[in-house]
Amino acid sequence: MYVELDLVERPFTERGSRLLVLAPAEEDGLRVARAEYEAPLTVELSRLVVRDAGGRELPVVSADPVAVRFEGGAELLFADPSTLVLTGEGGTASWRLPGGTVRSVELTGCQVVVGPEDGPEVGLEGEWAAGGVRRAAERRWAEWFALLPEVPEELAERARMAWWTLAVNLLPIGGREGLVPSKYGYLGVWNWDALFHAVALRHASPALARDQILLLLDHQLASGQLPDVVHDFGVLAETTDLPRSDLARLSEHVGRANGAGMSATPVPVTKPPLTAWAVWKVHQADPDPEFLAEVYPKLVRAHEWWFTASDPDGDGLPEYLHPYSSGLDDSPVWDYGPRAEPPDLNSYLIHQADCLADIAEATGRPEEAARWRERAAAHQELMLARRWDGKGFRTLSDGAPVRVRTVLDLMPLFTGRLPAGVAAELERTLRSPSFWGRHPVPTVAFDDPAFEPDAMWRGPVWLNVNYLLAEGLERSGFAGTAAELRRRTLAMVRDGGGLYEYWNPLTGACAPRATSGFGWSAALFVDLAVSGSG
Ligand code: GLC
């Protein structure tokens, strides 16, 4: 059984497939839809119903990764990623095509519902009508679930759901098998999502983990910049690549506090510099010096890009030139304009320099390693000298400090290089009522005027933020707080119903507009659960 599919939040779908089988509340029977990049789901067929010989409609009795089963024994199965078949003996099935045509078939053997009429391409001929499709599906899923690392018993059910999510979110994209954030709304490989996905996959399939990173690096621009998204039609790496709907949304909220607005000049769009961090994590789980040697020059160029192309005032402290580059699309940081420097960016860069040092050491470049360590130390000194005001790190917008209190204020802990007093001050802030509740950590302080518990990056809890912060706490000497943060994060996801995109920090429930089956929530839940089991 592995996971029960409700056919709403968790559709029946398959690794490598863009098809989703759903049971919409508002209509009779099942619907098959197709997921595409930046488009609403397109309907392939609707009102799929199975009837017995007397014409009585037979309900779905269960759905799991292997099959959707109807009363009486008929089953809907994937014969291959683009072929859905119906098996059963006796009775009829019917469905409606988008133009309104209704198809009816007598149920016998194995019949194609979506896909090439003459059957699947996977070499099941002869066998496939006789239960071969089902046996192949059972084998596939047994193999995938056998890879799930051990987790504590109380987390096992949610971990199975997460593991299924990671499988079905794998699709051929950008020349490799890439993990998409969600088949609901995010059909591409997003830059930092891919890195978080790699962190979980390293436990079970290091090759697949490396592929997520390589897919991103395959699409590096000549400037060294990494794209924000790799999708079916190319990459999103600049504002001119943004879908129209995103441009409209951005112009509504960016700069609303001071009328700054979006600039018409094209700017690069990327995601936070965590690539070397992910490479090192994958390497730690499955040492592979060849992989390190292959990616090192690309990582170096990606790192340098921030200093040459994303530091408009040239002060050695790069800035984000677009909200999406921070990964925190609608954070109140952007209420003051599209060019901003919250404290996370330079913290990630400092740590990335340390990771580059680790990689240089592991690939026999001791002198380069020493230079990266010096760079990390100097960068840290600079951030401290220019951005620490004695109580906290400043967020700048267009070069000037702005009044926002976000979780990014605490991210300098990620460097593990802060003076003890500064680190202690940040940890105190995290444990204060501004940021510490039953469900830490809100992305905007509970007592900041911009806090909204259900609005994406304006308050909700996100697993990647908690994950990075917990790691930073540990590196900065706060193992107890790190463990407590991880414990509460796991409990929130275990008890909160599903692998959502983000959660309301007051209730621990899914925020209403958050998508489900979200890749990095699944990935980081698994990784935290695995670490939790020691
Ligand atoms: C949203 C998030 C961004 C993420 C993307 C794909 O735009 O704000 O951080 O990378 O979705 O999941």
Boltz pocket constraint, residues with backbone or C-beta under 6 A from the ligand:
constraints:
  - pocket:
      binder: B
      contacts: [[A, 181], [A, 186], [A, 190], [A, 191], [A, 192], [A, 193], [A, 324], [A, 326], [A, 327], [A, 328], [A, 329]]
      max_distance: 6.0
